[in-house]
Amino acid sequence: MKNRAVRRHHNERLRAKRSKYNTVAGDTTEKRVGKALHTACACSCWMCGNPRHHFGERTVQERKNDQ
């Protein structure tokens, strides 16, 4: 039971936080908020996506690890 309660708590917490994400002119429909709940990044374009995939660069975590 504890895991289910924790999962519900985090879903509600993220739903409240991400209801401000991906809004176009304040459009916060349940469908849009639900999508933002599971996919925080709206797309995988070259600005939002993985730099290794698009440019062959190392990620931020890899660069920090090398230092």
Backbone as ProteinMPNN parsed JSONL, in Angstrom:
{"seq_chain_A": "MKNRAVRRHHNERLRAKRSKYNTVAGDTTEKRVGKALHTACACSCWMCGNPRHHFGERTVQERKNDQ", "coords_chain_A": {"N_chain_A": [[0.82, -1.202, 0.0], [1.991, 1.186, 0.643], [3.647, 1.907, -1.503], [1.823, 2.474, -3.563], [0.475, 4.679, -2.512], [2.56, 6.514, -2.324], [3.238, 6.752, -5.019], [0.865, 7.882, -6.017], [0.906, 10.287, -4.625], [3.213, 11.521, -5.722], [2.401, 11.692, -8.388], [0.263, 13.538, -8.209], [1.666, 15.725, -7.208], [3.499, 16.266, -9.304], [1.642, 16.724, -11.332], [0.449, 19.111, -10.497], [2.678, 20.79, -10.619], [3.549, 20.55, -13.289], [1.384, 21.445, -14.658], [1.73, 23.934, -15.461], [3.516, 23.719, -17.475], [4.147, 23.491, -21.019], [2.019, 25.049, -21.969], [-0.207, 26.692, -24.069], [-1.15, 29.794, -24.534], [-2.345, 29.703, -22.005], [-3.775, 27.312, -22.004], [-4.82, 24.744, -20.239], [-5.845, 22.014, -20.335], [-7.128, 18.84, -19.207], [-6.138, 16.709, -20.7], [-3.792, 17.743, -21.843], [-2.323, 18.374, -19.551], [-2.069, 15.81, -18.451], [-0.461, 14.597, -20.383], [1.866, 16.101, -20.083], [2.524, 15.27, -17.577], [3.642, 12.713, -17.834], [5.513, 13.047, -19.828], [7.757, 15.283, -19.667], [9.297, 16.865, -21.35], [8.383, 18.422, -24.28], [9.073, 17.782, -26.876], [11.534, 16.307, -29.107], [13.413, 17.801, -30.42], [16.324, 19.439, -31.865], [16.985, 21.337, -29.982], [15.836, 20.521, -27.583], [16.438, 17.839, -27.324], [18.681, 14.981, -26.937], [22.068, 15.806, -26.789], [24.106, 14.122, -27.652], [22.922, 12.532, -29.564], [22.161, 14.367, -31.572], [24.377, 16.082, -32.118], [26.683, 14.708, -31.599], [27.996, 15.257, -29.268], [29.123, 15.16, -25.811], [27.03, 14.461, -22.971], [25.802, 16.625, -20.332], [26.14, 15.43, -17.834], [28.124, 13.555, -18.403], [30.249, 15.224, -19.075], [30.688, 16.509, -16.618], [31.473, 14.336, -15.087], [33.922, 13.711, -16.241], [35.55, 15.766, -15.41]], "CA_chain_A": [[0.0, 0.0, 0.0], [2.818, 2.372, 0.738], [4.128, 2.284, -2.824], [0.726, 3.072, -4.301], [0.229, 5.996, -1.944], [3.677, 7.382, -2.708], [3.102, 7.008, -6.452], [-0.228, 8.845, -6.189], [1.38, 11.57, -4.117], [4.119, 12.113, -6.695], [1.619, 12.059, -9.569], [-0.455, 14.781, -7.927], [2.662, 16.783, -7.078], [3.975, 16.602, -10.638], [0.519, 17.274, -12.095], [0.317, 20.515, -10.112], [3.848, 21.524, -11.088], [3.639, 20.543, -14.743], [0.216, 22.055, -15.285], [2.228, 25.192, -16.008], [4.352, 23.383, -18.624], [3.548, 23.229, -22.319], [0.731, 25.713, -22.115], [-0.313, 27.632, -25.17], [-2.147, 30.797, -24.162], [-3.042, 29.306, -20.787], [-4.596, 26.13, -22.226], [-4.416, 23.698, -19.305], [-6.838, 20.955, -20.331], [-6.676, 17.635, -18.513], [-5.352, 15.898, -21.622], [-2.478, 18.358, -21.969], [-1.635, 18.219, -18.265], [-1.733, 14.4, -18.324], [0.667, 14.319, -21.25], [3.032, 16.725, -19.459], [2.847, 14.496, -16.381], [4.498, 11.578, -18.172], [6.567, 13.48, -20.743], [8.0, 16.681, -19.317], [9.805, 17.535, -22.537], [7.325, 18.345, -25.277], [9.531, 17.253, -28.153], [12.92, 15.856, -29.082], [14.106, 18.546, -31.466], [17.742, 19.624, -31.575], [17.15, 22.18, -28.801], [15.367, 19.806, -26.391], [16.853, 16.443, -27.316], [19.97, 14.536, -26.447], [23.143, 16.36, -27.614], [24.881, 13.031, -28.24], [22.198, 12.086, -30.755], [22.086, 15.389, -32.605], [25.645, 16.733, -32.441], [27.817, 13.861, -31.257], [28.651, 15.798, -28.073], [28.858, 14.477, -24.562], [25.979, 15.073, -22.172], [26.284, 17.432, -19.21], [26.604, 14.51, -16.786], [29.405, 12.969, -18.819], [31.293, 16.248, -18.969], [30.966, 16.695, -15.189], [32.178, 13.147, -14.62], [35.284, 13.764, -16.757], [36.334, 16.828, -14.745]], "C_chain_A": [[0.859, 1.259, 0.0], [3.27, 2.84, -0.64], [3.051, 2.966, -3.643], [0.452, 4.489, -3.806], [1.325, 6.984, -2.333], [3.58, 7.74, -4.18], [1.981, 8.021, -6.718], [0.183, 10.232, -5.721], [2.264, 12.263, -5.147], [3.386, 12.491, -7.978], [0.88, 13.369, -9.359], [0.506, 15.962, -7.819], [3.159, 17.226, -8.452], [2.873, 17.2, -11.503], [0.338, 18.757, -11.774], [1.473, 21.343, -10.657], [3.85, 21.652, -12.603], [2.382, 21.061, -15.429], [0.583, 23.409, -15.878], [3.146, 24.973, -17.203], [3.508, 23.31, -19.883], [2.189, 23.894, -22.516], [0.795, 26.71, -23.257], [-1.466, 28.56, -24.827], [-2.995, 30.343, -22.979], [-3.933, 28.092, -20.941], [-4.103, 25.007, -21.32], [-5.518, 22.642, -19.223], [-6.254, 19.72, -19.654], [-5.807, 16.766, -19.417], [-3.928, 16.436, -21.739], [-1.663, 18.208, -20.686], [-1.222, 16.765, -18.055], [-0.549, 14.021, -19.191], [1.94, 14.899, -20.645], [3.455, 15.967, -18.205], [3.843, 13.392, -16.707], [5.633, 11.952, -19.11], [6.801, 14.967, -20.517], [8.489, 17.484, -20.52], [8.793, 17.336, -23.659], [7.787, 17.709, -26.577], [10.968, 16.74, -28.002], [13.689, 16.531, -30.215], [15.561, 18.773, -31.052], [17.967, 20.509, -30.357], [16.81, 21.422, -27.52], [15.983, 18.427, -26.239], [18.249, 16.207, -26.788], [21.085, 15.085, -27.346], [24.005, 15.288, -28.27], [24.225, 12.579, -29.546], [22.296, 13.101, -31.889], [23.439, 15.932, -33.045], [26.863, 15.863, -32.18], [28.58, 14.359, -30.046], [28.366, 14.913, -26.87], [27.753, 15.196, -23.814], [26.599, 15.845, -21.018], [26.83, 16.524, -18.11], [27.945, 13.888, -17.145], [30.534, 13.975, -18.726], [31.667, 16.502, -17.515], [31.785, 15.526, -14.641], [33.641, 13.176, -15.072], [36.164, 14.769, -16.016], [36.875, 16.391, -13.418]], "O_chain_A": [[0.483, 2.277, -0.582], [3.275, 4.039, -0.916], [3.331, 3.937, -4.347], [0.223, 5.394, -4.608], [1.05, 8.145, -2.632], [3.81, 8.887, -4.561], [2.136, 8.914, -7.551], [-0.156, 11.234, -6.351], [2.092, 13.451, -5.419], [3.711, 13.505, -8.595], [0.873, 14.223, -10.246], [0.203, 17.063, -8.279], [3.232, 18.423, -8.733], [3.135, 18.086, -12.317], [0.101, 19.565, -12.672], [1.273, 22.471, -11.106], [4.118, 22.725, -13.143], [2.324, 21.108, -16.657], [-0.155, 23.964, -16.692], [3.52, 25.932, -17.877], [2.298, 23.092, -19.819], [1.312, 23.333, -23.173], [1.751, 27.475, -23.379], [-2.626, 28.148, -24.831], [-4.205, 30.565, -22.947], [-4.783, 27.855, -20.082], [-3.078, 24.387, -21.603], [-6.064, 22.405, -18.146], [-5.036, 19.577, -19.543], [-4.846, 16.155, -18.952], [-2.969, 15.665, -21.735], [-0.461, 17.946, -20.731], [-0.137, 16.506, -17.534], [0.283, 13.21, -18.784], [2.988, 14.256, -20.689], [4.622, 16.018, -17.815], [4.783, 13.158, -15.948], [6.629, 11.232, -19.178], [6.123, 15.808, -21.107], [8.131, 18.65, -20.681], [8.396, 16.208, -23.951], [6.971, 17.151, -27.311], [11.532, 16.743, -26.907], [14.512, 15.904, -30.882], [15.97, 18.328, -29.98], [19.036, 20.445, -29.749], [17.429, 21.655, -26.481], [16.042, 17.899, -25.128], [18.905, 17.109, -26.265], [21.055, 14.853, -28.554], [24.575, 15.522, -29.335], [24.916, 12.28, -30.52], [22.493, 12.723, -33.044], [23.632, 16.216, -34.227], [27.979, 16.259, -32.517], [29.708, 13.924, -29.814], [27.496, 14.043, -26.902], [27.555, 16.398, -23.993], [27.797, 15.726, -20.76], [27.869, 16.82, -17.52], [28.804, 13.717, -16.28], [31.651, 13.627, -18.343], [32.844, 16.693, -17.207], [32.685, 15.72, -13.824], [34.513, 12.704, -14.342], [37.388, 14.633, -16.0], [37.551, 17.166, -12.742]]}, "name": "protein", "num_of_chains": 1, "seq": "MKNRAVRRHHNERLRAKRSKYNTVAGDTTEKRVGKALHTACACSCWMCGNPRHHFGERTVQERKNDQ"}
